Amino acid sequence: MNNWWFPYGLKKRLTEKKLYQTDIDVKTLDGIFKSSLHIYIIDVGNSNDLCFELKALQAPQYNIHRFGIFFADTPRHADVLIVLGPATEKMIAPLQETINQLPKPFGIILIEYGETNNGIDLKNILQENLLAEIKNYENPEQIIAVLLKIMNK
């Protein structure tokens, strides 16, 4: 007999019991963002694979909205900027302009995925607003864990 039946699928609650944990060092913003967090993503030279995986965070399998994490359409509405690197030379000026548009206080998460052969050090540009740096990206659950650490959840 087929076990798929509408109420049976609702009973499973696939995303509710998962614990998101990480070993990455994360600075918090002094308890400012406890109930909701709006993030904006800028790609400064990454492959599209990571962009697709970050957009998948809005899918029901991750359901980040239940934690109060939302994507912002503009940096002026964001609390946290996620920078996808390694950076190219031509993307430094747009990155700095995006950082200037963020309302204060804000934080930055740097995700470097792939080879960093161009010699551009993004840490000097991001300075004291860098909350976390993910060097060896594995899966979207890593990003959820970092965002939840920022929110102290």
C-alpha positions in Angstrom: 0.0 0.0 0.0 1.2 3.5 -0.8 2.0 5.5 2.4 1.8 8.9 0.7 -1.3 10.6 1.9 -1.6 14.3 2.6 -1.9 14.2 6.4 0.9 11.6 6.5 3.3 14.1 4.8 2.3 16.9 7.2 3.2 14.7 10.2 6.8 14.2 9.3 7.9 17.9 9.8 11.2 17.4 8.1 12.8 20.8 8.9 11.7 21.3 12.5 14.0 19.1 14.5 17.3 19.8 12.8 20.1 21.4 14.8 22.3 23.8 12.9 25.8 24.0 14.5 29.2 25.2 13.3 32.8 25.6 14.4 33.2 28.9 12.6 34.1 31.9 14.9 31.3 34.4 14.8 31.1 37.8 16.3 27.6 39.0 17.4 26.3 42.5 17.1 25.7 43.0 20.8 22.3 41.4 20.8 20.8 43.8 18.4 19.3 41.3 15.9 17.5 38.9 18.1 14.1 38.5 16.4 14.8 39.1 12.7 17.7 39.4 10.4 17.6 40.8 6.8 20.5 39.7 4.5 21.7 41.0 1.2 24.0 39.0 -1.0 26.7 40.4 -3.3 28.8 38.3 -5.6 32.2 39.8 -6.2 33.7 37.1 -8.5 32.3 33.7 -7.4 30.9 30.9 -9.6 27.1 30.7 -9.9 27.0 27.4 -7.9 27.1 29.2 -4.6 24.6 31.8 -5.7 22.0 29.1 -6.5 22.6 27.4 -3.2 22.1 30.6 -1.3 18.8 31.3 -3.1 17.8 27.7 -2.2 17.7 28.8 1.4 14.3 30.2 0.7 13.0 26.8 -0.3 10.8 24.8 2.1 13.5 22.3 2.9 15.5 24.9 4.8 12.7 27.3 5.6 14.9 30.1 7.1 11.8 32.4 7.5 10.8 30.4 10.6 14.0 31.8 12.3 13.2 35.3 11.2 15.9 35.4 8.5 14.8 37.2 5.3 16.4 38.3 2.0 16.5 42.0 1.4 16.1 43.4 -2.1 18.4 46.3 -1.5 21.4 46.9 0.8 19.5 49.8 2.4 17.1 47.4 4.0 19.7 44.8 5.1 21.3 44.1 8.4 24.0 41.6 7.2 25.9 41.6 3.9 27.0 38.3 2.5 30.0 38.7 0.3 30.7 35.8 -2.1 34.3 35.8 -3.1 37.1 35.5 -4.3 36.9 39.1 -5.5 37.9 40.4 -8.9 39.6 43.8 -9.4 36.5 45.3 -11.1 34.1 44.4 -8.3 36.0 46.3 -5.5 34.3 49.6 -6.3 30.7 48.1 -6.4 31.5 46.3 -3.1 32.5 49.5 -1.4 29.5 51.3 -2.7 27.2 48.5 -1.4 28.9 48.7 2.0 28.3 52.5 2.1 24.6 52.0 1.5 24.2 49.6 4.5 22.4 51.2 7.5 24.5 51.2 10.7 25.0 48.9 12.6 25.6 46.1 10.1 27.7 43.0 9.8 29.4 41.2 6.9 29.9 37.5 6.3 32.6 36.6 3.8 32.3 33.3 1.9 35.3 32.4 -0.1 34.6 29.5 -2.4 37.2 28.3 -4.9 40.7 29.4 -5.7 42.0 32.8 -4.5 44.8 33.4 -6.9 44.1 37.1 -7.7 45.9 38.5 -4.5 43.0 40.7 -3.4 42.5 40.6 0.3 38.9 41.3 1.1 39.5 41.5 4.9 41.2 44.9 4.5 38.1 46.3 2.7 35.6 44.7 5.1 37.5 45.8 8.2 35.8 45.8 11.6 32.4 44.9 10.3 33.4 41.3 9.4 31.3 39.0 11.6 32.3 35.6 10.1 34.5 34.1 7.4 33.6 30.8 5.8 36.7 29.5 4.0 35.7 25.9 3.2 32.1 26.2 2.1 30.3 22.8 2.3 26.5 23.3 2.3 23.8 25.8 2.9 23.3 24.5 6.5 26.7 26.1 7.3 25.4 29.5 6.5 22.2 28.9 8.5 24.3 28.0 11.5 26.4 31.2 11.2 23.3 33.3 10.8 21.7 31.7 13.9 24.9 32.3 15.9 24.8 36.0 14.9 21.2 36.1 16.3 22.2 34.1 19.4 19.7 31.3 18.7 
